[in-house]
Amino acid sequence: MTGIERRRGWSEEQKRAILLEVATSGLGVSAVARQHDILPQQIYAWRRAFRLAATGGRDTPSFLPVTIVPASEEPPRSDRSGECEKAGRAIRGGKVEIRCKGGRVLKFDHSLDAATLRALIRVAEEA
């Protein structure tokens, strides 16, 4: 190894500002991490730490609003950030489509088990 080892300290305000930038800038975690010369894993760790602090140390799943609409009708958009914008639109053949923030779309068969679905939604919302 060459060079000087760096270990920087980040205040709570700096961490929150970086997390807010990830949430509002439209840039991905990697792009924001590069701008601040940190690893993306650090941002994910801060996000998880703040979430655990807010829930009293419990990392429990949360419920999201779902609207079921006929296949020919476009579901209403939600202005809530951090939650799925459109949810529960049925597709041919028993498929379900959930559109999440950042334009991510989850398409899956109606027979997908709940644990796997929770994991997929969590990954899509945190990405």
PyRosetta script that sets phi, psi and omega in degrees:
from pyrosetta import init, pose_from_sequence

init()
pose = pose_from_sequence("MTGIERRRGWSEEQKRAILLEVATSGLGVSAVARQHDILPQQIYAWRRAFRLAATGGRDTPSFLPVTIVPASEEPPRSDRSGECEKAGRAIRGGKVEIRCKGGRVLKFDHSLDAATLRALIRVAEEA")
pose.set_psi(1, 138.7)
pose.set_omega(1, 178.0)
pose.set_phi(2, -122.4)
pose.set_psi(2, 161.5)
pose.set_omega(2, 177.1)
pose.set_phi(3, 88.1)
pose.set_psi(3, 177.9)
pose.set_omega(3, -178.5)
pose.set_phi(4, -94.6)
pose.set_psi(4, 133.5)
pose.set_omega(4, 177.6)
pose.set_phi(5, -73.9)
pose.set_psi(5, 134.1)
pose.set_omega(5, 178.8)
pose.set_phi(6, -107.7)
pose.set_psi(6, 138.2)
pose.set_omega(6, 170.6)
pose.set_phi(7, -140.8)
pose.set_psi(7, 105.6)
pose.set_omega(7, -176.6)
pose.set_phi(8, -98.5)
pose.set_psi(8, 149.8)
pose.set_omega(8, 174.2)
pose.set_phi(9, -103.3)
pose.set_psi(9, 138.6)
pose.set_omega(9, 179.6)
pose.set_phi(10, -116.7)
pose.set_psi(10, 129.6)
pose.set_omega(10, 177.1)
pose.set_phi(11, -73.3)
pose.set_psi(11, 164.0)
pose.set_omega(11, 178.1)
pose.set_phi(12, -60.0)
pose.set_psi(12, -37.9)
pose.set_omega(12, 180.0)
pose.set_phi(13, -65.9)
pose.set_psi(13, -40.5)
pose.set_omega(13, 178.5)
pose.set_phi(14, -65.1)
pose.set_psi(14, -42.7)
pose.set_omega(14, 178.5)
pose.set_phi(15, -60.8)
pose.set_psi(15, -47.0)
pose.set_omega(15, -180.0)
pose.set_phi(16, -62.5)
pose.set_psi(16, -38.3)
pose.set_omega(16, 179.1)
pose.set_phi(17, -64.2)
pose.set_psi(17, -41.3)
pose.set_omega(17, 178.7)
pose.set_phi(18, -67.7)
pose.set_psi(18, -42.5)
pose.set_omega(18, 177.8)
pose.set_phi(19, -63.8)
pose.set_psi(19, -38.2)
pose.set_omega(19, 177.2)
pose.set_phi(20, -65.6)
pose.set_psi(20, -38.4)
pose.set_omega(20, 177.9)
pose.set_phi(21, -62.9)
pose.set_psi(21, -40.9)
pose.set_omega(21, 177.4)
pose.set_phi(22, -62.2)
pose.set_psi(22, -41.9)
pose.set_omega(22, -175.3)
pose.set_phi(23, -73.5)
pose.set_psi(23, -29.9)
pose.set_omega(23, -171.3)
pose.set_phi(24, -112.3)
pose.set_psi(24, -16.1)
pose.set_omega(24, -172.9)
pose.set_phi(25, -81.2)
pose.set_psi(25, -18.6)
pose.set_omega(25, -175.9)
pose.set_phi(26, 84.9)
pose.set_psi(26, -6.9)
pose.set_omega(26, 176.9)
pose.set_phi(27, -85.1)
pose.set_psi(27, 156.6)
pose.set_omega(27, 177.2)
pose.set_phi(28, -78.4)
pose.set_psi(28, 169.6)
pose.set_omega(28, 179.5)
pose.set_phi(29, -59.4)
pose.set_psi(29, -42.3)
pose.set_omega(29, -178.4)
pose.set_phi(30, -61.6)
pose.set_psi(30, -42.8)
pose.set_omega(30, -179.2)
pose.set_phi(31, -64.5)
pose.set_psi(31, -44.5)
pose.set_omega(31, 179.1)
pose.set_phi(32, -66.1)
pose.set_psi(32, -39.6)
pose.set_omega(32, 178.4)
pose.set_phi(33, -60.9)
pose.set_psi(33, -43.2)
pose.set_omega(33, 178.1)
pose.set_phi(34, -61.8)
pose.set_psi(34, -40.1)
pose.set_omega(34, -179.5)
pose.set_phi(35, -61.4)
pose.set_psi(35, -32.8)
pose.set_omega(35, -177.2)
pose.set_phi(36, -102.1)
pose.set_psi(36, 6.4)
pose.set_omega(36, 178.1)
pose.set_phi(37, 56.3)
pose.set_psi(37, 47.8)
pose.set_omega(37, 174.7)
pose.set_phi(38, -131.6)
pose.set_psi(38, 168.5)
pose.set_omega(38, 177.5)
pose.set_phi(39, -84.1)
pose.set_psi(39, 145.6)
pose.set_omega(39, 177.5)
pose.set_phi(40, -56.9)
pose.set_psi(40, -33.1)
pose.set_omega(40, 179.8)
pose.set_phi(41, -59.3)
pose.set_psi(41, -31.5)
pose.set_omega(41, 178.9)
pose.set_phi(42, -64.9)
pose.set_psi(42, -40.8)
pose.set_omega(42, 178.7)
pose.set_phi(43, -64.3)
pose.set_psi(43, -43.8)
pose.set_omega(43, 177.9)
pose.set_phi(44, -62.5)
pose.set_psi(44, -39.1)
pose.set_omega(44, 178.9)
pose.set_phi(45, -65.0)
pose.set_psi(45, -42.5)
pose.set_omega(45, 177.5)
pose.set_phi(46, -63.0)
pose.set_psi(46, -43.5)
pose.set_omega(46, -179.7)
pose.set_phi(47, -59.2)
pose.set_psi(47, -45.9)
pose.set_omega(47, -178.9)
pose.set_phi(48, -65.4)
pose.set_psi(48, -42.2)
pose.set_omega(48, -179.6)
pose.set_phi(49, -62.3)
pose.set_psi(49, -43.5)
pose.set_omega(49, 178.4)
pose.set_phi(50, -66.0)
pose.set_psi(50, -38.8)
pose.set_omega(50, 178.7)
pose.set_phi(51, -64.7)
pose.set_psi(51, -42.9)
pose.set_omega(51, 179.2)
pose.set_phi(52, -65.6)
pose.set_psi(52, -38.3)
pose.set_omega(52, 178.1)
pose.set_phi(53, -65.2)
pose.set_psi(53, -38.3)
pose.set_omega(53, -178.9)
pose.set_phi(54, -70.7)
pose.set_psi(54, -27.2)
pose.set_omega(54, -178.4)
pose.set_phi(55, -101.3)
pose.set_psi(55, 12.3)
pose.set_omega(55, 178.5)
pose.set_phi(56, 70.6)
pose.set_psi(56, 30.2)
pose.set_omega(56, 177.4)
pose.set_phi(57, 89.0)
pose.set_psi(57, 0.8)
pose.set_omega(57, 179.2)
pose.set_phi(58, -100.7)
pose.set_psi(58, 125.3)
pose.set_omega(58, 176.6)
pose.set_phi(59, -99.4)
pose.set_psi(59, 75.2)
pose.set_omega(59, -174.6)
pose.set_phi(60, -100.6)
pose.set_psi(60, 149.8)
pose.set_omega(60, 176.4)
pose.set_phi(61, -67.4)
pose.set_psi(61, 151.5)
pose.set_omega(61, 177.9)
pose.set_phi(62, -113.4)
pose.set_psi(62, 157.9)
pose.set_omega(62, 179.3)
pose.set_phi(63, -94.7)
pose.set_psi(63, 139.7)
pose.set_omega(63, 179.8)
pose.set_phi(64, -113.7)
pose.set_psi(64, 149.8)
pose.set_omega(64, 177.9)
pose.set_phi(65, -67.7)
pose.set_psi(65, 139.2)
pose.set_omega(65, 179.8)
pose.set_phi(66, -129.2)
pose.set_psi(66, 137.0)
pose.set_omega(66, 176.9)
pose.set_phi(67, -121.7)
pose.set_psi(67, 126.5)
pose.set_omega(67, 178.0)
pose.set_phi(68, -101.3)
pose.set_psi(68, 123.5)
pose.set_omega(68, -177.2)
pose.set_phi(69, -129.4)
pose.set_psi(69, 158.4)
pose.set_omega(69, 174.5)
pose.set_phi(70, -61.9)
pose.set_psi(70, 151.8)
pose.set_omega(70, -175.9)
pose.set_phi(71, -60.6)
pose.set_psi(71, -28.2)
pose.set_omega(71, -177.6)
pose.set_phi(72, -83.5)
pose.set_psi(72, -9.4)
pose.set_omega(72, -175.6)
pose.set_phi(73, -106.5)
pose.set_psi(73, 137.2)
pose.set_omega(73, 178.8)
pose.set_phi(74, -80.5)
pose.set_psi(74, 129.5)
pose.set_omega(74, -179.7)
pose.set_phi(75, -68.3)
pose.set_psi(75, 153.3)
pose.set_omega(75, 178.9)
pose.set_phi(76, -68.9)
pose.set_psi(76, 149.1)
pose.set_omega(76, 177.6)
pose.set_phi(77, -88.0)
pose.set_psi(77, 146.4)
pose.set_omega(77, 176.9)
pose.set_phi(78, -108.6)
pose.set_psi(78, 142.9)
pose.set_omega(78, 178.3)
pose.set_phi(79, -91.0)
pose.set_psi(79, 7.9)
pose.set_omega(79, -178.0)
pose.set_phi(80, -76.9)
pose.set_psi(80, 127.1)
pose.set_omega(80, 176.1)
pose.set_phi(81, -88.6)
pose.set_psi(81, 148.7)
pose.set_omega(81, -179.5)
pose.set_phi(82, 86.0)
pose.set_psi(82, -3.5)
pose.set_omega(82, 178.2)
pose.set_phi(83, -126.4)
pose.set_psi(83, 161.4)
pose.set_omega(83, -179.7)
pose.set_phi(84, -61.4)
pose.set_psi(84, 135.6)
pose.set_omega(84, -179.7)
pose.set_phi(85, -78.8)
pose.set_psi(85, -43.1)
pose.set_omega(85, 178.4)
pose.set_phi(86, -129.8)
pose.set_psi(86, 138.4)
pose.set_omega(86, -177.2)
pose.set_phi(87, -145.0)
pose.set_psi(87, 150.4)
pose.set_omega(87, 169.4)
pose.set_phi(88, 76.2)
pose.set_psi(88, 29.7)
pose.set_omega(88, 177.5)
pose.set_phi(89, -87.7)
pose.set_psi(89, 122.2)
pose.set_omega(89, -179.4)
pose.set_phi(90, -76.5)
pose.set_psi(90, 141.7)
pose.set_omega(90, 178.5)
pose.set_phi(91, -122.7)
pose.set_psi(91, 161.5)
pose.set_omega(91, 179.2)
pose.set_phi(92, -49.1)
pose.set_psi(92, 145.9)
pose.set_omega(92, 172.4)
pose.set_phi(93, 75.2)
pose.set_psi(93, 24.8)
pose.set_omega(93, 177.2)
pose.set_phi(94, 73.3)
pose.set_psi(94, 27.3)
pose.set_omega(94, 177.9)
pose.set_phi(95, -93.9)
pose.set_psi(95, 152.7)
pose.set_omega(95, 178.4)
pose.set_phi(96, -124.8)
pose.set_psi(96, 142.5)
pose.set_omega(96, 179.8)
pose.set_phi(97, -125.3)
pose.set_psi(97, 129.7)
pose.set_omega(97, 176.0)
pose.set_phi(98, -124.8)
pose.set_psi(98, 122.7)
pose.set_omega(98, 178.0)
pose.set_phi(99, -101.0)
pose.set_psi(99, 122.9)
pose.set_omega(99, -175.8)
pose.set_phi(100, -108.8)
pose.set_psi(100, 176.3)
pose.set_omega(100, -179.6)
pose.set_phi(101, -56.8)
pose.set_psi(101, 154.7)
pose.set_omega(101, 178.6)
pose.set_phi(102, 73.5)
pose.set_psi(102, 10.7)
pose.set_omega(102, 178.1)
pose.set_phi(103, 81.4)
pose.set_psi(103, 5.4)
pose.set_omega(103, 179.2)
pose.set_phi(104, -72.2)
pose.set_psi(104, 140.0)
pose.set_omega(104, -178.9)
pose.set_phi(105, -126.9)
pose.set_psi(105, 128.0)
pose.set_omega(105, 174.4)
pose.set_phi(106, -104.7)
pose.set_psi(106, 124.0)
pose.set_omega(106, 175.8)
pose.set_phi(107, -121.2)
pose.set_psi(107, 127.2)
pose.set_omega(107, -176.7)
pose.set_phi(108, -151.1)
pose.set_psi(108, 162.4)
pose.set_omega(108, 178.9)
pose.set_phi(109, -74.6)
pose.set_psi(109, 147.2)
pose.set_omega(109, -177.9)
pose.set_phi(110, -62.7)
pose.set_psi(110, -16.9)
pose.set_omega(110, -177.6)
pose.set_phi(111, -89.1)
pose.set_psi(111, 4.8)
pose.set_omega(111, 179.0)
pose.set_phi(112, -62.3)
pose.set_psi(112, 134.4)
pose.set_omega(112, -177.5)
pose.set_phi(113, -72.3)
pose.set_psi(113, 155.4)
pose.set_omega(113, -172.7)
pose.set_phi(114, -62.6)
pose.set_psi(114, -38.6)
pose.set_omega(114, -178.3)
pose.set_phi(115, -64.1)
pose.set_psi(115, -43.0)
pose.set_omega(115, 178.9)
pose.set_phi(116, -67.0)
pose.set_psi(116, -40.4)
pose.set_omega(116, 178.6)
pose.set_phi(117, -62.6)
pose.set_psi(117, -44.0)
pose.set_omega(117, 177.2)
pose.set_phi(118, -58.5)
pose.set_psi(118, -43.8)
pose.set_omega(118, -179.8)
pose.set_phi(119, -63.8)
pose.set_psi(119, -42.2)
pose.set_omega(119, 179.1)
pose.set_phi(120, -63.4)
pose.set_psi(120, -45.0)
pose.set_omega(120, 179.7)
pose.set_phi(121, -64.0)
pose.set_psi(121, -42.7)
pose.set_omega(121, 179.3)
pose.set_phi(122, -59.4)
pose.set_psi(122, -45.8)
pose.set_omega(122, -179.7)
pose.set_phi(123, -63.7)
pose.set_psi(123, -44.0)
pose.set_omega(123, -179.6)
pose.set_phi(124, -64.4)
pose.set_psi(124, -40.3)
pose.set_omega(124, -179.2)
pose.set_phi(125, -72.8)
pose.set_psi(125, -30.8)
pose.set_omega(125, -178.5)
pose.set_phi(126, -85.9)
pose.set_psi(126, -16.2)
pose.set_omega(126, -177.1)
pose.set_phi(127, -73.6)
pose.dump_pdb("model.pdb")
